[in-house]
Amino acid sequence: MTDLLFFLLGGLSGIFINRAADNLPAGRAILAPPQCSHCNAPRASIQLSGSLSFVFRRARCAQCGAPLSLRAPLVELGAAVLFFWLATRYPFGIYLALLCFFSAILLLIAVIDLEHKLILNVISLPMTALAFLVSPLLLGGPSATLATLDLKIYWLSFLGIIVGYGVTLGIYYLGALFLRLINRGRAQKINTVAFGMGDVKLAGLLGALVGFPAIIYVLIYAILLGGIGAALVILIRLATRRGYSAYMAIPYGPYLILAGGAFLYFGNELFARLFGA
Ligand SMILES: [Zn+2]
């Protein structure tokens, strides 16, 4: 029963994720009413939910006929399945609520990053502070309660933030130095680097969420996944003869979130198995 409730709750939060993903990059208020991305006409009320508008065949703008993005129903369904799955794994309580909340935030960051190559400070910075604040509950695992709060865990979250920022900043500056070296004497300057500043702040958020030492593994896996993803992109572009630039930027955000999510959901079990804790 709780599982089903969380399925609905996930779908509902998907609606909010979609709205925030439409509004925030456009500089509108986070919950401003949804509008057509082509003609700015306000959306019909059934179109508040992406899935409902596709089910009822209303997935077009009434004014200009532009189709609604498939992203809306996909995010709603994805969040619903994710919340449902989390509810089948963990007992109803504050740990489950926190996992769902931060999953929704990571999903929002991933959607905006995939669509705009942008990780917004207005999301990543306050969420890092919040993740740090609740870290004894989150990193304490599903059995942690307010009564048995272990405040030492704040150190793990704090170290996670420091390592997340530190390692990605280091790679960012190394990349910038590398660019300066290869740009010397080049007419056409190259200006893409491995991690952007948005990725750095996302790594800080993930560090607060999964703590130390898990953040180290998250960064390693994100870089590996990013490398595999980039290789696939290059192979596909070569196969379709579209050519590629050797300095194409890798958008690390989604890979960081994939690796971070894996440790957020499975980290406790993983570490129990590794260290017998
Ligand atoms: Zn329109």
Boltz pocket constraint, residues with backbone or C-beta under 6 A from the ligand:
constraints:
  - pocket:
      binder: B
      contacts: [[A, 36], [A, 37], [A, 38], [A, 39], [A, 40], [A, 41], [A, 61], [A, 62], [A, 63], [A, 64], [A, 65], [A, 66]]
      max_distance: 6.0
